[in-house]
Amino acid sequence: MASTPAPLLDIEDAVAGYGDRDVLQGLTLQVSPGEIYALLGANGAGKTTTISLLLGFVRARAGRVRVGGIDPAADVTGVRRQIAYIPENVALYEHLSARENLAYLLDLAGQAAKDSAIREALSSAGLDTTAHDRRVAGFSKGMRQKVAIALALARQVPALLLDEPTSGLDPQASAEFSRLLGQLRTRGVAVLMVTHDLLGAADVADRIGFLLAGRMVEEVAASGPDRFDVRALHRHYAGAVA
């Protein structure tokens, strides 16, 4: 019998917040290698704080947090070597091309790559070869997301954190983004995405968690050919944002 892989992203009974205010009230969440986990909840529920906790920007006052077995509070640099993070609005250097952005950002991460490897990552992320050497100042949001995914592919990190990844994308770009996440799943990457997009999450996630007032109130796993009962998901979501 095959053993279940240990969670790559592992939060257990975490309490965390800002100043004297606790945002996360005993959050437990695990994401395994090769799994896409979508975390949904209203504004203020604690989604962004969860990402900040994993990145080491916020420390847990209680509970346990590990990324690849590393405690962010003890070794934040080690944790960030394990993670690629794509915010809602991808920050790229406008005066540089897509290829130059990847080369520079990889160098900053201490992982310089050959030009051929950079171009391969950009192509794998779905960016047309004619755009590789164009300045990103003229890129659409979908094209910027592809550059960010290419960076995650080139870095070959075991975990990817996404903050509202499909916000502002048209349906075609959202479908393409879901395809790219599926590609990362096959590579064994643990993906955590925080989002308001319930239908987008249902299309790609293996599990969906509903966050309310800093606590996980419901988790639903994909099952069968239809993956999720969308009506049931809407009921869960309505409860989580109430």
Secondary structure as a PSIPRED ss2 file (coil, helix, strand):
# PSIPRED VFORMAT (PSIPRED V4.0)

   1 M C   1.000  0.000  0.000
   2 A C   1.000  0.000  0.000
   3 S C   1.000  0.000  0.000
   4 T C   1.000  0.000  0.000
   5 P C   1.000  0.000  0.000
   6 A C   1.000  0.000  0.000
   7 P C   1.000  0.000  0.000
   8 L C   1.000  0.000  0.000
   9 L E   0.000  0.000  1.000
  10 D E   0.000  0.000  1.000
  11 I E   0.000  0.000  1.000
  12 E E   0.000  0.000  1.000
  13 D E   0.000  0.000  1.000
  14 A E   0.000  0.000  1.000
  15 V E   0.000  0.000  1.000
  16 A E   0.000  0.000  1.000
  17 G E   0.000  0.000  1.000
  18 Y E   0.000  0.000  1.000
  19 G C   1.000  0.000  0.000
  20 D C   1.000  0.000  0.000
  21 R E   0.000  0.000  1.000
  22 D E   0.000  0.000  1.000
  23 V E   0.000  0.000  1.000
  24 L E   0.000  0.000  1.000
  25 Q E   0.000  0.000  1.000
  26 G E   0.000  0.000  1.000
  27 L E   0.000  0.000  1.000
  28 T E   0.000  0.000  1.000
  29 L E   0.000  0.000  1.000
  30 Q E   0.000  0.000  1.000
  31 V E   0.000  0.000  1.000
  32 S C   1.000  0.000  0.000
  33 P C   1.000  0.000  0.000
  34 G C   1.000  0.000  0.000
  35 E C   1.000  0.000  0.000
  36 I E   0.000  0.000  1.000
  37 Y E   0.000  0.000  1.000
  38 A E   0.000  0.000  1.000
  39 L E   0.000  0.000  1.000
  40 L E   0.000  0.000  1.000
  41 G E   0.000  0.000  1.000
  42 A C   1.000  0.000  0.000
  43 N C   1.000  0.000  0.000
  44 G C   1.000  0.000  0.000
  45 A C   1.000  0.000  0.000
  46 G C   1.000  0.000  0.000
  47 K H   0.000  1.000  0.000
  48 T H   0.000  1.000  0.000
  49 T H   0.000  1.000  0.000
  50 T H   0.000  1.000  0.000
  51 I H   0.000  1.000  0.000
  52 S H   0.000  1.000  0.000
  53 L H   0.000  1.000  0.000
  54 L H   0.000  1.000  0.000
  55 L H   0.000  1.000  0.000
  56 G C   1.000  0.000  0.000
  57 F C   1.000  0.000  0.000
  58 V C   1.000  0.000  0.000
  59 R C   1.000  0.000  0.000
  60 A C   1.000  0.000  0.000
  61 R C   1.000  0.000  0.000
  62 A E   0.000  0.000  1.000
  63 G E   0.000  0.000  1.000
  64 R E   0.000  0.000  1.000
  65 V E   0.000  0.000  1.000
  66 R E   0.000  0.000  1.000
  67 V E   0.000  0.000  1.000
  68 G C   1.000  0.000  0.000
  69 G C   1.000  0.000  0.000
  70 I E   0.000  0.000  1.000
  71 D C   1.000  0.000  0.000
  72 P C   1.000  0.000  0.000
  73 A C   1.000  0.000  0.000
  74 A C   1.000  0.000  0.000
  75 D C   1.000  0.000  0.000
  76 V H   0.000  1.000  0.000
  77 T H   0.000  1.000  0.000
  78 G H   0.000  1.000  0.000
  79 V H   0.000  1.000  0.000
  80 R H   0.000  1.000  0.000
  81 R C   1.000  0.000  0.000
  82 Q C   1.000  0.000  0.000
  83 I E   0.000  0.000  1.000
  84 A E   0.000  0.000  1.000
  85 Y E   0.000  0.000  1.000
  86 I E   0.000  0.000  1.000
  87 P C   1.000  0.000  0.000
  88 E C   1.000  0.000  0.000
  89 N C   1.000  0.000  0.000
  90 V C   1.000  0.000  0.000
  91 A C   1.000  0.000  0.000
  92 L C   1.000  0.000  0.000
  93 Y C   1.000  0.000  0.000
  94 E C   1.000  0.000  0.000
  95 H C   1.000  0.000  0.000
  96 L C   1.000  0.000  0.000
  97 S E   0.000  0.000  1.000
  98 A H   0.000  1.000  0.000
  99 R H   0.000  1.000  0.000
 100 E H   0.000  1.000  0.000
 101 N H   0.000  1.000  0.000
 102 L H   0.000  1.000  0.000
 103 A H   0.000  1.000  0.000
 104 Y H   0.000  1.000  0.000
 105 L H   0.000  1.000  0.000
 106 L H   0.000  1.000  0.000
 107 D H   0.000  1.000  0.000
 108 L H   0.000  1.000  0.000
 109 A C   1.000  0.000  0.000
 110 G C   1.000  0.000  0.000
 111 Q C   1.000  0.000  0.000
 112 A C   1.000  0.000  0.000
 113 A C   1.000  0.000  0.000
 114 K C   1.000  0.000  0.000
 115 D H   0.000  1.000  0.000
 116 S H   0.000  1.000  0.000
 117 A H   0.000  1.000  0.000
 118 I H   0.000  1.000  0.000
 119 R H   0.000  1.000  0.000
 120 E H   0.000  1.000  0.000
 121 A H   0.000  1.000  0.000
 122 L H   0.000  1.000  0.000
 123 S H   0.000  1.000  0.000
 124 S H   0.000  1.000  0.000
 125 A C   1.000  0.000  0.000
 126 G C   1.000  0.000  0.000
 127 L C   1.000  0.000  0.000
 128 D C   1.000  0.000  0.000
 129 T H   0.000  1.000  0.000
 130 T H   0.000  1.000  0.000
 131 A H   0.000  1.000  0.000
 132 H C   1.000  0.000  0.000
 133 D C   1.000  0.000  0.000
 134 R C   1.000  0.000  0.000
 135 R E   0.000  0.000  1.000
 136 V H   0.000  1.000  0.000
 137 A H   0.000  1.000  0.000
 138 G H   0.000  1.000  0.000
 139 F C   1.000  0.000  0.000
 140 S C   1.000  0.000  0.000
 141 K H   0.000  1.000  0.000
 142 G H   0.000  1.000  0.000
 143 M H   0.000  1.000  0.000
 144 R H   0.000  1.000  0.000
 145 Q H   0.000  1.000  0.000
 146 K H   0.000  1.000  0.000
 147 V H   0.000  1.000  0.000
 148 A H   0.000  1.000  0.000
 149 I H   0.000  1.000  0.000
 150 A H   0.000  1.000  0.000
 151 L H   0.000  1.000  0.000
 152 A H   0.000  1.000  0.000
 153 L H   0.000  1.000  0.000
 154 A H   0.000  1.000  0.000
 155 R H   0.000  1.000  0.000
 156 Q C   1.000  0.000  0.000
 157 V C   1.000  0.000  0.000
 158 P C   1.000  0.000  0.000
 159 A E   0.000  0.000  1.000
 160 L E   0.000  0.000  1.000
 161 L E   0.000  0.000  1.000
 162 L E   0.000  0.000  1.000
 163 D E   0.000  0.000  1.000
 164 E C   1.000  0.000  0.000
 165 P C   1.000  0.000  0.000
 166 T C   1.000  0.000  0.000
 167 S C   1.000  0.000  0.000
 168 G C   1.000  0.000  0.000
 169 L C   1.000  0.000  0.000
 170 D C   1.000  0.000  0.000
 171 P H   0.000  1.000  0.000
 172 Q H   0.000  1.000  0.000
 173 A H   0.000  1.000  0.000
 174 S H   0.000  1.000  0.000
 175 A H   0.000  1.000  0.000
 176 E H   0.000  1.000  0.000
 177 F H   0.000  1.000  0.000
 178 S H   0.000  1.000  0.000
 179 R H   0.000  1.000  0.000
 180 L H   0.000  1.000  0.000
 181 L H   0.000  1.000  0.000
 182 G H   0.000  1.000  0.000
 183 Q H   0.000  1.000  0.000
 184 L H   0.000  1.000  0.000
 185 R H   0.000  1.000  0.000
 186 T H   0.000  1.000  0.000
 187 R C   1.000  0.000  0.000
 188 G C   1.000  0.000  0.000
 189 V C   1.000  0.000  0.000
 190 A E   0.000  0.000  1.000
 191 V E   0.000  0.000  1.000
 192 L E   0.000  0.000  1.000
 193 M E   0.000  0.000  1.000
 194 V E   0.000  0.000  1.000
 195 T E   0.000  0.000  1.000
 196 H C   1.000  0.000  0.000
 197 D C   1.000  0.000  0.000
 198 L H   0.000  1.000  0.000
 199 L H   0.000  1.000  0.000
 200 G H   0.000  1.000  0.000
 201 A H   0.000  1.000  0.000
 202 A H   0.000  1.000  0.000
 203 D H   0.000  1.000  0.000
 204 V H   0.000  1.000  0.000
 205 A C   1.000  0.000  0.000
 206 D C   1.000  0.000  0.000
 207 R E   0.000  0.000  1.000
 208 I E   0.000  0.000  1.000
 209 G E   0.000  0.000  1.000
 210 F E   0.000  0.000  1.000
 211 L E   0.000  0.000  1.000
 212 L E   0.000  0.000  1.000
 213 A C   1.000  0.000  0.000
 214 G C   1.000  0.000  0.000
 215 R E   0.000  0.000  1.000
 216 M E   0.000  0.000  1.000
 217 V E   0.000  0.000  1.000
 218 E E   0.000  0.000  1.000
 219 E E   0.000  0.000  1.000
 220 V E   0.000  0.000  1.000
 221 A E   0.000  0.000  1.000
 222 A C   1.000  0.000  0.000
 223 S C   1.000  0.000  0.000
 224 G C   1.000  0.000  0.000
 225 P C   1.000  0.000  0.000
 226 D C   1.000  0.000  0.000
 227 R C   1.000  0.000  0.000
 228 F C   1.000  0.000  0.000
 229 D C   1.000  0.000  0.000
 230 V H   0.000  1.000  0.000
 231 R H   0.000  1.000  0.000
 232 A H   0.000  1.000  0.000
 233 L H   0.000  1.000  0.000
 234 H H   0.000  1.000  0.000
 235 R H   0.000  1.000  0.000
 236 H H   0.000  1.000  0.000
 237 Y H   0.000  1.000  0.000
 238 A H   0.000  1.000  0.000
 239 G H   0.000  1.000  0.000
 240 A H   0.000  1.000  0.000
 241 V H   0.000  1.000  0.000
 242 A C   1.000  0.000  0.000
